């Protein structure tokens, strides 16, 4: 089990940028496939991006080319750089070890709100 604290969200105009941070405590961070998820009002939580311990990445089609996930295994930290933000990116963003079925995971952090105005 890991404990995460997300930060860096805020209100930004469309086309702007934000950088989210996720501080992770718990054992063996460097072996986890880590991921960012988001949940918009009235919608299910969805995978945004994931990063393996060695640095390989995967992105949702909706954010490819705009978002970049990165990690530092020495600092137990994961980041999500979000550029060219759109109103559809508005959601609460969560960091967690990758979950194939997010609805079955019980250890979500508090998340960080991202609001993109048009």
N, C-alpha and C positions, 0 to 999 in steps of 0.2 A: 504494500500500500504506500502511496506517495501523497504528499500534501502539496498543493499548488497555490500560488498567489499570483493572480493576473493584474496587470496595471497598464496604463498608457492610453486608455480609451478617451473619448471626448466628442465634442461637436466640431464638425469640419464641413466646409462647403464642398460640393461636388468638384472633383478634379484635384482635391487636396490629398494630403498624406498624413498617416499616423504610423507610429511604431509601437506595437504591443510587446510587453515583456511578461515572462512567466518564470517565477522563481520556484524551484522544485526542491522539496526536502524529502528525505526517505532514502532507503538503501538502493544502491545499484542504478543510479540515474543513467549512467552511461550505457546500460544495456537496453534501455527502453526505446522503442519506437515512439516518439512523441508527436503529438498532433494538436492543431488548433481546430476547434469547432465553433459554430455560431448558431444562434437560435433567434429568429425574428418573431415578432408577436404573431401568435396564431399558427406558427409553423413548427415542424419538427427540427430538432437539433441536427445539423448537417456538418459533414467533414469539410473543412476548408483546405487544410494542407497538413502533410505529415513529413517527418524527417527521421531517418534511421540514425543509429549511433555513429555510423561512418560518414554520414552527410548526404546520402541519397535522398531525394525528395519526391513528393507527389502532390499534385494540386487538383482541386476541383476545376472543371472546365470554366466555370464562371469567374475564376480569379487568375487563371493562367496569364502570365505576362504582366500582371499588375501587382501581385503579392509575392513576397519572398520569405520563406521560413528559414531560420538558421538556429544554431545551438552552439553552446560552449560547454563541453562536458566537464571542464575544470571549474566552472562556475555554477553548474546545475541550473542553467538558464536556457530558455528557448525564446526566440523573438519572432514576430511577424511584422515585416515591413509592408505596409499597404499604401500603394500609390494609385493615382487616378481613381480615387474613390467615387462610387456612384451611390445614389439614394438606396438602391437595392442592397447595398452592403450594410445598411443599418440593421443592427442586431446586438445581442449580448454575445461576446466572444469568450470562449472557454479554452483552457489548455488542459491536456490530460494525456496519459499514455494512450496510444492508439486503441480504439475500441471498435471492433467489427459491428457490434450492436450497441450503439450509445445508450439506448433505453435501459440496458441491463447493468449499467455502471452506476454505482452509488456514491462515488467520492469526488464529485465535481466541486471545483472551487466556486467562489462567488461570482466569477466572471467580470468582464469589464465592458461597459456600454460604449458602443460606437454609433454615433448618429451623423448621417450625411445629409445635409440640406441641399435642396435643388436650387 
